[in-house]
Amino acid sequence: MNASNASPGLSRSLNDRMIAGVIGGIAHRYGWSSTWLRIGYVVVSLLSAAFPGILVYLVLWLLIPNEAD
């Protein structure tokens, strides 16, 4: 399969990052607004005791590779 025809994989953004590019990479992968995704992530993290936002972000930071240059 030609790499240009493949759908882009999940990677941390190098251009759209506040901390590590995790949310920017997810937003880019699915065509969402990174600003709204960040706001939603913070709201869900603060309002839900069952969703440990900082821990999930750290794990995603370790698992998702940086995007290629």
Residue pairs with C-beta under 8 A, 6 or more apart in sequence:
8 28
8 29
9 29
10 25
10 26
10 29
10 64
11 25
11 29
11 64
11 65
11 66
11 67
11 68
12 20
12 21
12 22
12 24
12 25
12 61
12 64
12 65
12 66
12 67
13 21
13 24
13 25
13 27
13 28
13 34
13 67
14 21
14 66
14 67
14 69
15 24
16 24
16 25
16 27
16 28
16 34
17 24
18 24
18 38
19 57
19 61
20 57
20 61
21 66
21 67
22 57
22 60
22 61
22 64
23 34
23 37
23 38
23 41
24 34
25 64
25 67
26 32
26 37
27 33
27 34
27 37
28 34
41 53
41 57
42 53
44 51
44 53
45 51
45 52
45 53
45 54
46 53
